[in-house]
Amino acid sequence: MHGAPTPTPTWDPRQYLRHSGHRTRPFLDLLARIPEPPAHRGTTRIADLGCGAGNITALLAERWPHARITGIDNSDAMLHTAREHLATLPAGRHTDFVHADLTDWVPEEPYDLIVSNAALQWVPGHTRSFPAWTRALTPGGTLAFQVPGNSDAPSHALLRELCASPQWRDRLGPAGRRTLDVLPPGAYLQHLAGLGCEVDAWETTYTHVLQGEDPVLDWIKGTGLRPVLTTLAGDPAATEEFLGAYAALLRAAYPPGPHGTLFPFRRVFVVARKDG
């Protein structure tokens, strides 16, 4: 039904982590541009928004081993995996995890760094949260994030077309019409500069080389397909039919080459440092 609310996607940590090497590289590029937290008495406080399976939280703990890091996510499955993963960190690392929805998350204490890796695209109107998030930064603190900027790529365009086809549009409803909320780098710069931040905003297109059968489908099953797979859960026949049709479209758009399947992927980066 077109008036029904969009279902909250069910996340699969194992599927998401199948391409963790490619997915982690953009965050490493972001991390290299994040300045050191402001020097002050007390423990450095970091919030990891949309922490997912905790692989990014672990990288934050590796760079700032004495910081208190809070991972925030709305997926119980992801948080369970994150807690298991972070339990293997050396003694003395201070991490905890909170179940919350970034749509209405408001910091309850000051932070020296608020960071997010490939999560804000799922939060419609996330720029409306920037004033509250930057107010929560300590003087000299940083808000840093990266989001995928590939909504016009064949992988996403073909998915939208298939979801809107007569066979699937009524069955999928809002899940089939869900779009990612991502702005150009310049728009993010304007938002955050207007809040008194010194902003570095840029974009990068990565050319990932994927291996295996239907590798682009395998990638998207961990992210962009989650709303569709959640809606079709419980109907294996429909799920198989949809995935078969989508896989055929992706094979034509991303044919395998002699070294693997090339998958260009644009991402948008922002590092905003609060005055102080």
Secondary structure as GFF3:
##gff-version 3
##sequence-region A 1 276
A	DSSP	alpha_helix	13	17	.	.	.	ID=ss1
A	DSSP	alpha_helix	20	31	.	.	.	ID=ss2
A	DSSP	beta_strand	45	49	.	.	.	ID=ss3
A	DSSP	alpha_helix	55	63	.	.	.	ID=ss4
A	DSSP	beta_strand	68	73	.	.	.	ID=ss5
A	DSSP	alpha_helix	76	86	.	.	.	ID=ss6
A	DSSP	beta_strand	94	99	.	.	.	ID=ss7
A	DSSP	beta_strand	111	117	.	.	.	ID=ss8
A	DSSP	three_ten_helix	120	122	.	.	.	ID=ss9
A	DSSP	three_ten_helix	126	129	.	.	.	ID=ss10
A	DSSP	alpha_helix	130	136	.	.	.	ID=ss11
A	DSSP	beta_strand	137	148	.	.	.	ID=ss12
A	DSSP	alpha_helix	154	163	.	.	.	ID=ss13
A	DSSP	alpha_helix	169	172	.	.	.	ID=ss14
A	DSSP	alpha_helix	174	177	.	.	.	ID=ss15
A	DSSP	alpha_helix	185	193	.	.	.	ID=ss16
A	DSSP	beta_strand	197	210	.	.	.	ID=ss17
A	DSSP	alpha_helix	215	220	.	.	.	ID=ss18
A	DSSP	alpha_helix	226	232	.	.	.	ID=ss19
A	DSSP	alpha_helix	236	253	.	.	.	ID=ss20
A	DSSP	beta_strand	261	274	.	.	.	ID=ss21
###
